Amino acid sequence: MGDEWVMLSKQDFFNSQKGSVTIEFIGILPAVFIAMLVLWQFLLGVYAVIVTQSAANEAAKVYAITGDESEAEQAAENIVETAGETLTFGHVSITHTASDGYFTVHVDVSFNLTFLPEILTKNLLDEDEKYLAIPIQQELHSRMIY
């Protein structure tokens, strides 16, 4: 079998399709890997929005019951911390919209980009310049429980 390779002419060797699938696989592998990383980052972004909304819900619930802004902020921060390094807690602000007990909760967080290359995420560094970050804000309207 080894003698067949020696007997092939140059023309036959270059026209042979042996090994072409391996070369094509090696060529497409980086594109598949990058696509998977971008998809993973997108899924983390969806998760970040869901966790931020959950933090706003928790802050509104705590504030509606206790009326204490610091407890509401702590509750929101506890929810955001469950996301690990994916999210960085910003702040919670609560404004009263009317004297009848209605209020609005604003929760600000930063979604930290971990996989995307720097060329795609220019000018997105957070305050600490530790992560590339996208700000996420959620707003929720509710009312006090008396």
Secondary structure as UniProt FT lines:
FT   HELIX           2..7
FT   HELIX           10..15
FT   TURN            18..19
FT   HELIX           20..66
FT   HELIX           69..81
FT   TURN            82..83
FT   HELIX           84..86
FT   STRAND          87..96
FT   TURN            99..100
FT   STRAND          102..113
FT   HELIX           118..120
FT   TURN            122..123
FT   TURN            127..128
FT   STRAND          132..143
//
